[in-house]
């Protein structure tokens, strides 16, 4: 089974020979190695690059254990690329296995006939750290689990694929599990034994239980505003004591591992970012569901998280929009804040997006469109609904589109 991941492949292709080390980042098991060793390699071969000019080394493979020594690795690469009249592509997977790896990579940067690509993520050295080591000389390509478009490409029934995706998410290896029991087990082990265990061991966390409690809280409150104080208070109410400082540190670790992302609040009219609270979204909805033992299947929050991940995987920055509006009640004026689910930016493009699983009546539609009416600019305003509908635009220029069409069409924001 081969799944095309063209949006990432295009980013790699566009960065060839740009003078920087390409650092492939993302949550573990999301497909970084497959992208480089299979899809990118196949592209290079199709472009006429000789196989011998692609030096690909998986440093987590026991057969390459001797190459974890920096001198041995550097010498091997230099020998493999010694013909200075040829161009070579060097692909190094799990670079953190190499001591003083930055010296090796920076040495390769000075070789004009070598273009270098690396990945790195485990309990000892996460890929974010790898990127930092290159001190501005690294070019990041962020990878996410399978999008719905990628996931659904192996199914003949899109509706069935959507139900599966909302439940199990898009971790690539999931598609090799043949029944629900295997999928439950795989996702549960992945978040407990890979991600949380890695974070605990790497950062020498004394109480893995405290970290797990914070993960549970974030999973239960997907799409809700929160901050360390609120989380600490919520845990204390349930009889579990975790200090504000500890919560803050654990949240940072969860972000560094790419397991969660933080969306900040942005004052649309004031054009400034606001202090806490924030929203946190998990990298894959199946991991969230597994952590909660598939008990909390709220489609509203699940869909919002899926939309966030899709926007991020398309390369957009995503914030939570805030609109302050003055209202009068019984002769007294006051300011109230209204929320826009997502303020989406890339370059000079901006979109305002509301996620609404259902719009059963005009009252609900008015609730979703009211913040749009207060913005006062001409950027696109979009409602994404869980209903299967044809895209349409109302008299105020507000676009409504169904979730599946939004996810399946790469250009859906510009329809």
Order of alpha helices (4+ residues) and beta strands (2+ residues): alpha-beta-alpha-beta-alpha-beta-alpha-beta-alpha-beta-alpha-alpha-alpha-alpha-alpha-alpha-alpha-beta-beta-beta-beta-alpha-alpha-beta-beta-beta-alpha-beta-beta-beta-alpha
